[in-house]
């Protein structure tokens, strides 16, 4: 035990050092990465956006970042499966905490998220966001599009999120339509995967519905995504309700007939050809979870996002 340390999130000697905290103890940053507001030297920043005032059904996703961080403690610093590498040996990742939001002034929330995200990505090449409800992806897209131009949106979800709304309205069910109207996403290169509800407009976005992906292999699904979005800068968003409620009960708007955790992860693993510039995992509402099933799934999705980024950096891309 003499060589062991605890609270690696604040005691780490470098941004690439391995942690040795017991799984059941220590400060719970995401995957034990250093907690810091200092962005210098980071290849990736992880942060939380604890907002759920845009939900149309069950609230509680404001507690999602906490739950995802807690579940991520199960990842030790051995090579992460299936990436066969220590993700942090060559990739400096920090946890820069949460976005500070005023719960009494929701109208200020979109600008606050966009401003803070823009500040981070000005210094750090890649931002991984833990939500929060799915509305937060709209201001995140604003920040990323301002830096990279319109992005191909790769969205795993049970819902299209293209419902009409009034200007200034805050709604997790309409952010995609707003993003299209604002020119934040490249519709011709975007794709929504796992959809199993109806919306009045698809804006021409390619849809792989839930019943179709059930009949497809993970390789075939990934091939469709890469064919659609490959070659463009990509923003990857995973609404945890893309999973069937059996695998993600802890979410605000569960819909039966979704992915298994295994199949979703198998698809994500095959997205290495994509030029992903930023990503998020959203809609974890731990009050409805059981034995951290949903939080564990979401933290694993986030780990895969880091794994894909680590491979890309190692390949010099």
C-alpha positions as a printed NumPy array, in Angstrom:
array([[  0.   ,   0.   ,   0.   ],
       [  2.999,   2.331,   0.34 ],
       [  2.918,   3.111,  -3.398],
       [ -0.845,   3.652,  -3.441],
       [ -2.549,   7.043,  -3.318],
       [ -6.111,   8.193,  -2.86 ],
       [ -8.112,  11.173,  -4.102],
       [ -6.226,  11.071,  -7.387],
       [ -8.562,  13.742,  -8.747],
       [ -6.644,  16.282,  -6.664],
       [ -3.365,  14.492,  -5.924],
       [ -2.445,  13.382,  -9.458],
       [  1.163,  14.337, -10.24 ],
       [  0.344,  14.781, -13.938],
       [ -2.638,  14.802, -16.3  ],
       [ -1.586,  11.407, -17.656],
       [ -0.846,   9.631, -14.386],
       [ -2.69 ,   6.488, -13.351],
       [ -4.979,   6.406, -10.336],
       [ -4.935,   3.81 ,  -7.596],
       [ -8.013,   4.839,  -5.598],
       [-10.155,   1.972,  -4.313],
       [-13.285,   1.693,  -6.412],
       [-15.399,   2.329,  -3.32 ],
       [-13.532,   5.431,  -2.124],
       [-11.883,   8.66 ,  -3.192],
       [-13.03 ,  11.837,  -4.894],
       [-15.306,  11.037,  -7.814],
       [-14.112,  12.914, -10.856],
       [-14.844,  11.225, -14.175],
       [-12.557,   8.183, -14.356],
       [-10.431,   9.727, -11.558],
       [ -9.106,  12.44 , -13.855],
       [ -7.679,  15.547, -12.232],
       [-10.331,  18.045, -11.143],
       [ -9.168,  21.434, -12.341],
       [-10.327,  24.66 , -13.935],
       [ -6.869,  25.021, -15.495],
       [ -7.193,  24.011, -19.14 ],
       [ -3.531,  24.257, -20.154],
       [ -2.059,  21.019, -21.463],
       [ -5.331,  19.084, -21.731],
       [ -6.232,  17.095, -24.842],
       [ -9.764,  16.461, -23.603],
       [-11.959,  18.202, -21.052],
       [-14.876,  16.45 , -19.385],
       [-17.528,  18.588, -17.727],
       [-21.08 ,  18.316, -16.466],
       [-24.118,  20.391, -17.386],
       [-26.628,  19.673, -14.582],
       [-29.788,  21.02 , -16.214],
       [-33.194,  19.365, -16.576],
       [-35.749,  22.187, -16.745],
       [-36.463,  21.374, -20.402],
       [-37.848,  17.89 , -19.73 ],
       [-41.316,  16.976, -20.98 ],
       [-41.786,  13.99 , -18.68 ],
       [-39.839,  12.927, -15.581],
       [-37.264,  15.422, -14.251],
       [-34.025,  14.478, -12.525],
       [-31.317,  14.59 , -15.198],
       [-29.665,  17.481, -13.35 ],
       [-28.239,  14.736, -11.142],
       [-26.88 ,  12.879, -14.184],
       [-23.304,  14.205, -14.084],
       [-22.912,  13.151, -10.445],
       [-24.26 ,   9.667, -11.175],
       [-22.071,   9.178, -14.246],
       [-18.947,  10.244, -12.378],
       [-19.785,   7.891,  -9.522],
       [-20.347,   4.962, -11.883],
       [-17.082,   5.688, -13.689],
       [-15.123,   4.753, -10.559],
       [-15.448,   1.13 , -11.626],
       [-12.938,   1.811, -14.405],
       [ -9.454,   1.22 , -13.067],
       [ -6.276,   2.22 , -14.872],
       [ -5.586,  -1.021, -16.626],
       [ -6.02 ,  -1.009, -20.411],
       [ -9.693,  -0.314, -21.063],
       [-11.686,  -2.942, -22.926],
       [-12.011,  -3.074, -25.885],
       [ -9.402,  -0.42 , -26.685],
       [ -6.49 ,  -2.442, -25.276],
       [ -4.742,   0.674, -24.024],
       [ -4.419,   2.922, -21.028],
       [ -6.532,   5.76 , -22.389],
       [ -4.547,   8.343, -20.46 ],
       [ -0.987,   7.225, -21.172],
       [ -0.794,   9.537, -24.19 ],
       [ -3.975,  11.6  , -23.839],
       [ -4.247,  14.242, -21.121],
       [ -7.825,  14.352, -19.815],
       [ -9.175,  16.666, -17.133],
       [-12.512,  16.896, -15.359],
       [-13.259,  20.591, -15.252],
       [-16.314,  20.259, -13.036],
       [-19.795,  21.516, -13.838],
       [-21.326,  24.462, -15.626],
       [-22.703,  26.931, -13.075],
       [-26.36 ,  27.622, -13.866],
       [-28.91 ,  29.789, -12.079],
       [-31.957,  27.619, -11.436],
       [-34.099,  30.742, -11.094],
       [-33.25 ,  32.193, -14.512],
       [-33.654,  29.445, -17.083],
       [-33.767,  31.943, -19.94 ],
       [-30.083,  32.606, -19.277],
       [-29.146,  28.918, -19.438],
       [-28.56 ,  28.493, -23.214],
       [-26.163,  31.445, -23.434],
       [-24.333,  30.351, -20.284],
       [-23.75 ,  26.82 , -21.588],
       [-22.659,  28.056, -25.022],
       [-20.332,  30.675, -23.55 ],
       [-18.668,  28.282, -21.111],
       [-18.353,  25.519, -23.721],
       [-16.771,  27.994, -26.161],
       [-14.299,  29.074, -23.487],
       [-13.234,  25.456, -22.926],
       [-12.928,  24.431, -26.57 ],
       [-10.89 ,  27.527, -27.311],
       [ -8.137,  25.937, -25.201],
       [ -8.934,  22.205, -25.313],
       [ -9.413,  20.36 , -28.627],
       [-12.195,  18.046, -27.445],
       [-15.058,  18.533, -24.999],
       [-17.017,  15.597, -23.562],
       [-20.204,  16.697, -21.798],
       [-22.181,  14.791, -19.164],
       [-25.832,  15.858, -19.034],
       [-28.357,  17.009, -18.124],
       [-31.391,  16.775, -20.408],
       [-31.049,  16.816, -24.178],
       [-31.742,  20.514, -24.564],
       [-28.139,  21.17 , -23.541],
       [-26.947,  19.81 , -26.887],
       [-28.322,  22.907, -28.651],
       [-26.014,  25.437, -26.945],
       [-23.185,  22.898, -27.181],
       [-23.737,  22.72 , -30.932],
       [-23.681,  26.518, -31.089],
       [-20.286,  26.557, -29.424],
       [-18.856,  23.766, -31.573],
       [-20.26 ,  25.107, -34.854],
       [-18.773,  28.518, -34.102],
       [-15.374,  26.841, -33.989],
       [-15.689,  24.085, -36.605],
       [-18.529,  25.182, -38.88 ],
       [-21.711,  23.126, -39.4  ],
       [-21.314,  19.6  , -38.065],
       [-22.698,  16.234, -39.03 ],
       [-24.928,  15.245, -36.13 ],
       [-24.763,  11.581, -35.137],
       [-27.579,  11.122, -32.65 ],
       [-28.512,   7.953, -30.782],
       [-32.012,   8.482, -29.405],
       [-35.541,   7.178, -29.077],
       [-36.833,  10.594, -30.212],
       [-36.16 ,  12.832, -33.212],
       [-36.332,  16.006, -31.091],
       [-37.668,  17.981, -34.055],
       [-40.943,  19.238, -32.59 ],
       [-41.805,  22.844, -33.462],
       [-41.335,  25.528, -30.847],
       [-41.343,  29.276, -30.399],
       [-38.149,  31.325, -30.452],
       [-36.537,  31.355, -27.022],
       [-38.458,  28.323, -25.766],
       [-36.427,  25.76 , -23.803],
       [-37.463,  22.209, -24.712],
       [-35.491,  18.99 , -25.002],
       [-37.869,  17.766, -27.711],
       [-37.123,  20.483, -30.265],
       [-33.394,  21.149, -30.144],
       [-32.629,  19.353, -33.432],
       [-35.139,  21.445, -35.368],
       [-33.662,  24.591, -33.881],
       [-30.137,  23.432, -34.766],
       [-31.214,  22.885, -38.379],
       [-32.83 ,  26.326, -38.624],
       [-29.725,  27.962, -37.147],
       [-27.435,  26.181, -39.601],
       [-25.484,  24.397, -36.868],
       [-25.673,  20.951, -38.429],
       [-25.144,  19.612, -41.922],
       [-28.46 ,  17.906, -42.603],
       [-27.133,  15.987, -45.605],
       [-24.478,  14.325, -43.434],
       [-26.498,  13.835, -40.22 ],
       [-28.166,  10.666, -38.945],
       [-30.465,   9.681, -36.072],
       [-30.21 ,   6.1  , -34.844],
       [-32.706,   4.083, -32.798],
       [-35.722,   6.355, -33.324],
       [-38.972,   4.755, -32.199],
       [-41.396,   7.672, -31.859],
       [-43.013,   9.975, -34.422],
       [-42.41 ,  13.683, -34.937],
       [-44.03 ,  15.98 , -37.516],
       [-40.81 ,  16.803, -39.386],
       [-37.507,  15.06 , -40.005],
       [-35.845,  18.034, -41.76 ],
       [-34.377,  15.564, -44.239],
       [-32.12 ,  13.937, -41.635],
       [-31.383,  10.266, -42.284],
       [-33.183,   8.052, -39.766],
       [-32.402,   4.49 , -38.731],
       [-35.533,   3.541, -36.743],
       [-35.495,   1.256, -33.759],
       [-37.106,  -1.701, -35.503],
       [-34.562,  -1.512, -38.317],
       [-31.541,  -1.426, -35.994],
       [-32.989,  -4.387, -34.105],
       [-32.698,  -6.424, -37.301],
       [-29.23 ,  -5.095, -38.214],
       [-25.845,  -6.136, -36.932],
       [-23.687,  -3.623, -35.078],
       [-21.304,  -3.629, -38.05 ],
       [-24.099,  -2.801, -40.477],
       [-25.394,   0.022, -38.278],
       [-21.928,   1.512, -37.932],
       [-21.373,   1.238, -41.682],
       [-24.558,   3.233, -42.3  ],
       [-23.414,   5.912, -39.861],
       [-19.924,   6.151, -41.347],
       [-21.321,   6.283, -44.885],
       [-23.607,   9.146, -43.862],
       [-21.27 ,  11.246, -41.707],
       [-17.778,  10.136, -42.69 ],
       [-15.482,  12.873, -43.961],
       [-17.342,  15.65 , -42.153],
       [-16.66 ,  17.096, -38.705],
       [-19.013,  15.214, -36.384],
       [-20.813,  15.967, -33.154],
       [-21.816,  12.745, -31.389],
       [-24.738,  12.815, -28.95 ],
       [-26.084,   9.81 , -27.065],
       [-29.416,  10.147, -25.318],
       [-29.391,   7.25 , -22.885],
       [-33.051,   6.562, -23.735],
       [-31.782,   5.113, -27.021],
       [-31.337,   2.05 , -24.826],
       [-34.326,  -0.109, -24.002],
       [-35.698,   0.623, -20.502],
       [-34.427,  -2.806, -19.464],
       [-30.907,  -1.384, -19.868],
       [-31.632,   2.242, -18.921],
       [-34.566,   2.597, -16.534],
       [-33.096,   5.786, -15.067],
       [-34.204,   8.266, -17.69 ],
       [-36.979,  10.792, -18.102],
       [-38.737,   9.568, -21.244],
       [-38.171,   5.818, -21.589],
       [-39.414,   4.062, -24.744],
       [-39.542,   0.286, -25.15 ],
       [-37.861,  -1.438, -28.058],
       [-34.405,   0.108, -27.879],
       [-30.792,  -0.983, -28.05 ],
       [-29.209,  -3.319, -25.576],
       [-26.144,  -1.851, -23.89 ],
       [-23.962,  -4.415, -25.642],
       [-25.215,  -3.555, -29.099],
       [-24.903,   0.196, -28.603],
       [-21.318,  -0.201, -27.404],
       [-20.523,  -2.473, -30.347],
       [-21.765,   0.224, -32.723],
       [-19.793,   2.966, -30.974],
       [-16.64 ,   0.856, -31.125],
       [-16.903,   0.836, -34.904],
       [-17.122,   4.627, -35.308],
       [-13.343,   5.15 , -35.353],
       [-13.408,   6.461, -38.963],
       [-15.484,   9.48 , -37.879],
       [-13.864,  12.844, -37.22 ],
       [-15.662,  13.473, -33.919],
       [-15.043,  17.025, -32.654],
       [-17.197,  16.866, -29.5  ],
       [-19.684,  14.596, -27.786],
       [-22.183,  14.226, -24.987],
       [-24.194,  11.627, -23.103],
       [-27.454,  12.936, -21.685],
       [-30.773,  12.189, -19.968],
       [-29.483,  10.057, -17.073],
       [-31.991,  10.566, -14.257],
       [-30.668,   8.534, -11.322],
       [-33.804,   8.821,  -9.173],
       [-35.445,   6.26 , -11.494],
       [-32.378,   4.034, -11.776],
       [-31.851,   0.593, -10.216],
       [-28.443,  -0.583,  -8.995],
       [-26.822,   2.168, -11.133],
       [-27.739,   0.279, -14.337],
       [-28.283,   3.464, -16.326],
       [-25.351,   5.349, -14.832],
       [-23.003,   2.432, -15.538],
       [-24.202,   2.293, -19.155],
       [-23.759,   6.059, -19.565],
       [-20.304,   6.092, -17.995],
       [-19.276,   3.262, -20.315],
       [-20.587,   5.197, -23.324],
       [-18.509,   8.177, -22.181],
       [-15.455,   5.956, -21.72 ],
       [-15.903,   4.672, -25.294],
       [-16.007,   8.274, -26.498],
       [-12.642,   8.815, -24.805],
       [-11.355,   5.552, -26.253],
       [-12.198,   6.616, -29.794],
       [-10.484,   9.948, -29.177],
       [ -7.383,   8.25 , -27.752],
       [ -7.098,   6.033, -30.821],
       [ -7.437,   9.009, -33.122],
       [ -4.712,  10.92 , -31.307],
       [ -2.439,   7.865, -31.333],
       [ -2.929,   7.631, -35.095],
       [ -1.962,  11.284, -35.473],
       [ -5.384,  12.358, -36.732]])
